[in-house]
């Protein structure tokens, strides 16, 4: 049994890939993580999350969308 935890092993692997020049971009990492998120969970995310982030994060009153 190893004394190294999974997160520590992942950090070490990332550092090794970075030194070797084989590390992918952060977007590659995000894509890989998102592959494991079920479609049912993704469908529950708000479509306007960026626009109304204060409401979702802090409970601020929703601002109505303004037409340009």
Backbone as XML, in Angstrom:
<?xml version="1.0"?>
<chain id="A" units="angstrom">
  <residue number="1" name="UNK">
    <atom name="N" x="0.840" y="-1.177" z="0.000"/>
    <atom name="CA" x="0.000" y="0.000" z="0.000"/>
    <atom name="C" x="0.886" y="1.241" z="0.000"/>
  </residue>
  <residue number="2" name="UNK">
    <atom name="N" x="0.526" y="2.213" z="-0.793"/>
    <atom name="CA" x="1.334" y="3.418" z="-0.944"/>
    <atom name="C" x="0.996" y="4.447" z="0.132"/>
  </residue>
  <residue number="3" name="UNK">
    <atom name="N" x="2.002" y="5.218" z="0.510"/>
    <atom name="CA" x="1.792" y="6.295" z="1.478"/>
    <atom name="C" x="1.361" y="7.587" z="0.788"/>
  </residue>
  <residue number="4" name="UNK">
    <atom name="N" x="1.264" y="7.571" z="-0.534"/>
    <atom name="CA" x="0.917" y="8.762" z="-1.296"/>
    <atom name="C" x="-0.577" y="8.731" z="-1.605"/>
  </residue>
  <residue number="5" name="UNK">
    <atom name="N" x="-1.282" y="9.815" z="-1.238"/>
    <atom name="CA" x="-2.719" y="9.890" z="-1.502"/>
    <atom name="C" x="-2.962" y="10.152" z="-2.989"/>
  </residue>
  <residue number="6" name="UNK">
    <atom name="N" x="-4.188" y="9.900" z="-3.442"/>
    <atom name="CA" x="-4.538" y="10.130" z="-4.845"/>
    <atom name="C" x="-4.294" y="11.581" z="-5.274"/>
  </residue>
  <residue number="7" name="UNK">
    <atom name="N" x="-4.741" y="12.586" z="-4.485"/>
    <atom name="CA" x="-4.469" y="13.970" z="-4.900"/>
    <atom name="C" x="-2.971" y="14.267" z="-4.996"/>
  </residue>
  <residue number="8" name="UNK">
    <atom name="N" x="-2.178" y="13.734" z="-4.069"/>
    <atom name="CA" x="-0.732" y="13.955" z="-4.126"/>
    <atom name="C" x="-0.134" y="13.304" z="-5.363"/>
  </residue>
  <residue number="9" name="UNK">
    <atom name="N" x="-0.621" y="12.112" z="-5.716"/>
    <atom name="CA" x="-0.139" y="11.420" z="-6.903"/>
    <atom name="C" x="-0.495" y="12.215" z="-8.155"/>
  </residue>
  <residue number="10" name="UNK">
    <atom name="N" x="-1.701" y="12.752" z="-8.186"/>
    <atom name="CA" x="-2.133" y="13.537" z="-9.346"/>
    <atom name="C" x="-1.288" y="14.799" z="-9.488"/>
  </residue>
  <residue number="11" name="UNK">
    <atom name="N" x="-0.989" y="15.465" z="-8.377"/>
    <atom name="CA" x="-0.146" y="16.662" z="-8.412"/>
    <atom name="C" x="1.244" y="16.300" z="-8.931"/>
  </residue>
  <residue number="12" name="UNK">
    <atom name="N" x="1.799" y="15.197" z="-8.429"/>
    <atom name="CA" x="3.126" y="14.762" z="-8.876"/>
    <atom name="C" x="3.113" y="14.439" z="-10.371"/>
  </residue>
  <residue number="13" name="UNK">
    <atom name="N" x="2.053" y="13.771" z="-10.837"/>
    <atom name="CA" x="1.942" y="13.454" z="-12.268"/>
    <atom name="C" x="1.851" y="14.719" z="-13.109"/>
  </residue>
  <residue number="14" name="UNK">
    <atom name="N" x="1.085" y="15.693" z="-12.635"/>
    <atom name="CA" x="0.957" y="16.963" z="-13.358"/>
    <atom name="C" x="2.288" y="17.696" z="-13.418"/>
  </residue>
  <residue number="15" name="UNK">
    <atom name="N" x="3.025" y="17.698" z="-12.303"/>
    <atom name="CA" x="4.334" y="18.352" z="-12.289"/>
    <atom name="C" x="5.302" y="17.660" z="-13.240"/>
  </residue>
  <residue number="16" name="UNK">
    <atom name="N" x="5.265" y="16.321" z="-13.263"/>
    <atom name="CA" x="6.135" y="15.561" z="-14.170"/>
    <atom name="C" x="5.796" y="15.884" z="-15.625"/>
  </residue>
  <residue number="17" name="UNK">
    <atom name="N" x="4.500" y="15.884" z="-15.977"/>
    <atom name="CA" x="4.104" y="16.194" z="-17.352"/>
    <atom name="C" x="4.499" y="17.610" z="-17.733"/>
  </residue>
  <residue number="18" name="UNK">
    <atom name="N" x="4.415" y="18.533" z="-16.782"/>
    <atom name="CA" x="4.799" y="19.913" z="-17.053"/>
    <atom name="C" x="6.294" y="20.002" z="-17.365"/>
  </residue>
  <residue number="19" name="UNK">
    <atom name="N" x="7.108" y="19.308" z="-16.563"/>
    <atom name="CA" x="8.563" y="19.309" z="-16.803"/>
    <atom name="C" x="8.902" y="18.680" z="-18.144"/>
  </residue>
  <residue number="20" name="UNK">
    <atom name="N" x="8.173" y="17.635" z="-18.501"/>
    <atom name="CA" x="8.438" y="16.919" z="-19.753"/>
    <atom name="C" x="7.827" y="17.621" z="-20.963"/>
  </residue>
  <residue number="21" name="UNK">
    <atom name="N" x="7.052" y="18.647" z="-20.724"/>
    <atom name="CA" x="6.413" y="19.363" z="-21.825"/>
    <atom name="C" x="5.223" y="18.624" z="-22.413"/>
  </residue>
  <residue number="22" name="UNK">
    <atom name="N" x="4.671" y="17.668" z="-21.670"/>
    <atom name="CA" x="3.531" y="16.903" z="-22.182"/>
    <atom name="C" x="2.227" y="17.277" z="-21.494"/>
  </residue>
  <residue number="23" name="UNK">
    <atom name="N" x="2.258" y="18.315" z="-20.672"/>
    <atom name="CA" x="1.045" y="18.736" z="-19.968"/>
    <atom name="C" x="0.096" y="19.418" z="-20.948"/>
  </residue>
  <residue number="24" name="UNK">
    <atom name="N" x="-1.179" y="19.114" z="-20.828"/>
    <atom name="CA" x="-2.183" y="19.761" z="-21.666"/>
    <atom name="C" x="-2.571" y="21.110" z="-21.076"/>
  </residue>
  <residue number="25" name="UNK">
    <atom name="N" x="-3.477" y="21.770" z="-21.748"/>
    <atom name="CA" x="-3.943" y="23.068" z="-21.252"/>
    <atom name="C" x="-4.961" y="22.851" z="-20.141"/>
  </residue>
  <residue number="26" name="UNK">
    <atom name="N" x="-5.272" y="23.910" z="-19.433"/>
    <atom name="CA" x="-6.288" y="23.828" z="-18.385"/>
    <atom name="C" x="-7.643" y="23.467" z="-18.990"/>
  </residue>
  <residue number="27" name="UNK">
    <atom name="N" x="-7.874" y="23.882" z="-20.238"/>
    <atom name="CA" x="-9.142" y="23.570" z="-20.894"/>
    <atom name="C" x="-9.244" y="22.072" z="-21.158"/>
  </residue>
  <residue number="28" name="UNK">
    <atom name="N" x="-8.109" y="21.414" z="-21.441"/>
    <atom name="CA" x="-8.116" y="19.959" z="-21.589"/>
    <atom name="C" x="-8.507" y="19.296" z="-20.277"/>
  </residue>
  <residue number="29" name="UNK">
    <atom name="N" x="-7.974" y="19.821" z="-19.176"/>
    <atom name="CA" x="-8.312" y="19.277" z="-17.854"/>
    <atom name="C" x="-9.797" y="19.470" z="-17.552"/>
  </residue>
  <residue number="30" name="UNK">
    <atom name="N" x="-10.324" y="20.645" z="-17.864"/>
    <atom name="CA" x="-11.743" y="20.928" z="-17.621"/>
    <atom name="C" x="-12.614" y="20.001" z="-18.471"/>
  </residue>
  <residue number="31" name="UNK">
    <atom name="N" x="-12.239" y="19.834" z="-19.743"/>
    <atom name="CA" x="-13.002" y="18.927" z="-20.611"/>
    <atom name="C" x="-13.024" y="17.515" z="-20.044"/>
  </residue>
  <residue number="32" name="UNK">
    <atom name="N" x="-11.883" y="17.044" z="-19.547"/>
    <atom name="CA" x="-11.797" y="15.698" z="-18.982"/>
    <atom name="C" x="-12.690" y="15.563" z="-17.744"/>
  </residue>
  <residue number="33" name="UNK">
    <atom name="N" x="-12.681" y="16.580" z="-16.885"/>
    <atom name="CA" x="-13.516" y="16.551" z="-15.683"/>
    <atom name="C" x="-14.993" y="16.567" z="-16.061"/>
  </residue>
  <residue number="34" name="UNK">
    <atom name="N" x="-15.350" y="17.414" z="-17.023"/>
    <atom name="CA" x="-16.750" y="17.559" z="-17.404"/>
    <atom name="C" x="-17.312" y="16.298" z="-18.050"/>
  </residue>
  <residue number="35" name="UNK">
    <atom name="N" x="-16.459" y="15.445" z="-18.620"/>
    <atom name="CA" x="-16.928" y="14.191" z="-19.203"/>
    <atom name="C" x="-17.574" y="13.296" z="-18.148"/>
  </residue>
  <residue number="36" name="UNK">
    <atom name="N" x="-17.159" y="13.471" z="-16.890"/>
    <atom name="CA" x="-17.700" y="12.653" z="-15.822"/>
    <atom name="C" x="-18.964" y="13.202" z="-15.189"/>
  </residue>
  <residue number="37" name="UNK">
    <atom name="N" x="-19.438" y="14.362" z="-15.646"/>
    <atom name="CA" x="-20.639" y="14.970" z="-15.072"/>
    <atom name="C" x="-21.863" y="14.471" z="-15.852"/>
  </residue>
  <residue number="38" name="UNK">
    <atom name="N" x="-22.804" y="13.858" z="-15.172"/>
    <atom name="CA" x="-23.993" y="13.329" z="-15.865"/>
    <atom name="C" x="-24.807" y="14.445" z="-16.531"/>
  </residue>
  <residue number="39" name="UNK">
    <atom name="N" x="-25.427" y="14.106" z="-17.649"/>
    <atom name="CA" x="-26.255" y="15.057" z="-18.395"/>
    <atom name="C" x="-27.386" y="15.614" z="-17.531"/>
  </residue>
  <residue number="40" name="UNK">
    <atom name="N" x="-27.934" y="14.780" z="-16.633"/>
    <atom name="CA" x="-29.021" y="15.227" z="-15.758"/>
    <atom name="C" x="-28.558" y="16.365" z="-14.853"/>
  </residue>
  <residue number="41" name="UNK">
    <atom name="N" x="-27.317" y="16.329" z="-14.418"/>
    <atom name="CA" x="-26.771" y="17.398" z="-13.568"/>
    <atom name="C" x="-26.543" y="18.647" z="-14.413"/>
  </residue>
  <residue number="42" name="UNK">
    <atom name="N" x="-25.964" y="18.486" z="-15.594"/>
    <atom name="CA" x="-25.706" y="19.636" z="-16.460"/>
    <atom name="C" x="-26.997" y="20.352" z="-16.855"/>
  </residue>
  <residue number="43" name="UNK">
    <atom name="N" x="-28.064" y="19.594" z="-17.053"/>
    <atom name="CA" x="-29.328" y="20.208" z="-17.472"/>
    <atom name="C" x="-29.956" y="21.059" z="-16.368"/>
  </residue>
  <residue number="44" name="UNK">
    <atom name="N" x="-29.545" y="20.850" z="-15.115"/>
    <atom name="CA" x="-30.096" y="21.640" z="-14.000"/>
    <atom name="C" x="-29.337" y="22.948" z="-13.773"/>
  </residue>
  <residue number="45" name="UNK">
    <atom name="N" x="-28.192" y="23.131" z="-14.447"/>
    <atom name="CA" x="-27.431" y="24.370" z="-14.265"/>
    <atom name="C" x="-28.158" y="25.537" z="-14.917"/>
  </residue>
  <residue number="46" name="UNK">
    <atom name="N" x="-28.125" y="26.705" z="-14.303"/>
    <atom name="CA" x="-28.808" y="27.859" z="-14.898"/>
    <atom name="C" x="-28.125" y="28.304" z="-16.183"/>
  </residue>
  <residue number="47" name="UNK">
    <atom name="N" x="-28.921" y="28.586" z="-17.193"/>
    <atom name="CA" x="-28.384" y="29.025" z="-18.483"/>
    <atom name="C" x="-27.841" y="30.448" z="-18.408"/>
  </residue>
  <residue number="48" name="UNK">
    <atom name="N" x="-28.322" y="31.221" z="-17.441"/>
    <atom name="CA" x="-27.897" y="32.617" z="-17.327"/>
    <atom name="C" x="-26.964" y="32.811" z="-16.124"/>
  </residue>
  <residue number="49" name="UNK">
    <atom name="N" x="-26.244" y="31.785" z="-15.755"/>
    <atom name="CA" x="-25.401" y="31.828" z="-14.554"/>
    <atom name="C" x="-24.407" y="32.979" z="-14.537"/>
  </residue>
  <residue number="50" name="UNK">
    <atom name="N" x="-23.782" y="33.273" z="-15.649"/>
    <atom name="CA" x="-22.804" y="34.349" z="-15.686"/>
    <atom name="C" x="-23.493" y="35.708" z="-15.570"/>
  </residue>
  <residue number="51" name="UNK">
    <atom name="N" x="-24.637" y="35.818" z="-16.203"/>
    <atom name="CA" x="-25.358" y="37.091" z="-16.206"/>
    <atom name="C" x="-25.930" y="37.430" z="-14.832"/>
  </residue>
  <residue number="52" name="UNK">
    <atom name="N" x="-26.403" y="36.435" z="-14.129"/>
    <atom name="CA" x="-27.058" y="36.665" z="-12.840"/>
    <atom name="C" x="-26.305" y="35.992" z="-11.695"/>
  </residue>
  <residue number="53" name="UNK">
    <atom name="N" x="-24.982" y="35.998" z="-11.772"/>
    <atom name="CA" x="-24.179" y="35.292" z="-10.765"/>
    <atom name="C" x="-24.388" y="35.837" z="-9.357"/>
  </residue>
  <residue number="54" name="UNK">
    <atom name="N" x="-24.616" y="37.134" z="-9.213"/>
    <atom name="CA" x="-24.840" y="37.691" z="-7.876"/>
    <atom name="C" x="-26.087" y="37.078" z="-7.231"/>
  </residue>
  <residue number="55" name="UNK">
    <atom name="N" x="-27.098" y="36.848" z="-8.038"/>
    <atom name="CA" x="-28.322" y="36.242" z="-7.526"/>
    <atom name="C" x="-28.051" y="34.798" z="-7.086"/>
  </residue>
  <residue number="56" name="UNK">
    <atom name="N" x="-27.369" y="34.029" z="-7.929"/>
    <atom name="CA" x="-27.146" y="32.617" z="-7.624"/>
    <atom name="C" x="-26.161" y="32.427" z="-6.474"/>
  </residue>
  <residue number="57" name="UNK">
    <atom name="N" x="-25.152" y="33.264" z="-6.384"/>
    <atom name="CA" x="-24.127" y="33.096" z="-5.348"/>
    <atom name="C" x="-24.475" y="33.768" z="-4.036"/>
  </residue>
  <residue number="58" name="UNK">
    <atom name="N" x="-25.108" y="34.941" z="-4.106"/>
    <atom name="CA" x="-25.302" y="35.742" z="-2.900"/>
    <atom name="C" x="-26.762" y="36.019" z="-2.551"/>
  </residue>
  <residue number="59" name="UNK">
    <atom name="N" x="-27.682" y="35.570" z="-3.398"/>
    <atom name="CA" x="-29.099" y="35.781" z="-3.125"/>
    <atom name="C" x="-29.573" y="37.192" z="-3.432"/>
  </residue>
  <residue number="60" name="UNK">
    <atom name="N" x="-28.777" y="37.941" z="-4.197"/>
    <atom name="CA" x="-29.168" y="39.308" z="-4.564"/>
    <atom name="C" x="-30.416" y="39.254" z="-5.444"/>
  </residue>
  <residue number="61" name="UNK">
    <atom name="N" x="-31.142" y="40.363" z="-5.484"/>
    <atom name="CA" x="-32.324" y="40.429" z="-6.336"/>
    <atom name="C" x="-31.914" y="40.266" z="-7.788"/>
  </residue>
  <residue number="62" name="UNK">
    <atom name="N" x="-32.757" y="39.582" z="-8.531"/>
    <atom name="CA" x="-32.474" y="39.387" z="-9.950"/>
    <atom name="C" x="-32.640" y="40.710" z="-10.683"/>
  </residue>
  <residue number="63" name="UNK">
    <atom name="N" x="-31.723" y="40.967" z="-11.573"/>
    <atom name="CA" x="-31.836" y="42.150" z="-12.427"/>
    <atom name="C" x="-32.491" y="41.688" z="-13.722"/>
  </residue>
  <residue number="64" name="UNK">
    <atom name="N" x="-33.454" y="42.479" z="-14.175"/>
    <atom name="CA" x="-34.109" y="42.125" z="-15.433"/>
    <atom name="C" x="-33.158" y="42.360" z="-16.584"/>
  </residue>
  <residue number="65" name="UNK">
    <atom name="N" x="-33.258" y="41.503" z="-17.568"/>
    <atom name="CA" x="-32.404" y="41.617" z="-18.762"/>
    <atom name="C" x="-32.761" y="42.889" z="-19.515"/>
  </residue>
  <residue number="66" name="UNK">
    <atom name="N" x="-31.721" y="43.664" z="-19.822"/>
    <atom name="CA" x="-31.943" y="44.920" z="-20.551"/>
    <atom name="C" x="-31.663" y="44.699" z="-22.028"/>
  </residue>
  <residue number="67" name="UNK">
    <atom name="N" x="-32.548" y="45.211" z="-22.878"/>
    <atom name="CA" x="-32.332" y="45.116" z="-24.331"/>
    <atom name="C" x="-31.365" y="46.200" z="-24.739"/>
  </residue>
  <residue number="68" name="UNK">
    <atom name="N" x="-30.451" y="45.875" z="-25.651"/>
    <atom name="CA" x="-29.467" y="46.848" z="-26.114"/>
    <atom name="C" x="-29.966" y="47.595" z="-27.308"/>
  </residue>
</chain>
